[in-house]
Amino acid sequence: MKNMTDAEEAGVDASAPVLSRHSITVSASAETVWRILTDIDAWTTWLPEIPYARVETPGPLAPGSVFRWSAAGMEIESTILAVRPQERLVWRGYGNGPDGVLGIHVWTLTPTDEGAQVSTEESFAGPPVDADPAPFQEGLDATLAGWLERLKHTAEEATAR
């Protein structure tokens, strides 16, 4: 087993007041799913709840790359923590600044006989979440389940072409 850096081992905050985990099997290769997932500038084409997404750091996604996006009425600045192509993508970001919602998001892709198992998990913390975690939990669960369904549809559609 190879040694991994702290960044490669980065994960959600298991002690956060809101934590959501979901997975889905996609009938498309991990390569296809990865290409769609990591084309952040194109998220708006398959994620209708994201009106804006743009990578700010030039070059391929790597630890330290920054992207800005909006979702659920929040302006979010995220930083990539770990990238293992076609396997794992981790970022953390603040919605509405450092006093807002801190999200840590992990995507994991595992090849299967059917295509790829795609798992996602995210933790939310910060003053707004601490004040009333229930609506954040409900919203995050619905969002992640919806993202997976649309990622599945988009990847399978791309494979069928």
Summary of the structure (lengths in Angstrom):
residues: 161
radius of gyration: 15.2
end to end distance: 37.4
largest distance: 47.0
contacts: 488
relative contact order: 0.24
helix: 30%
strand: 37%
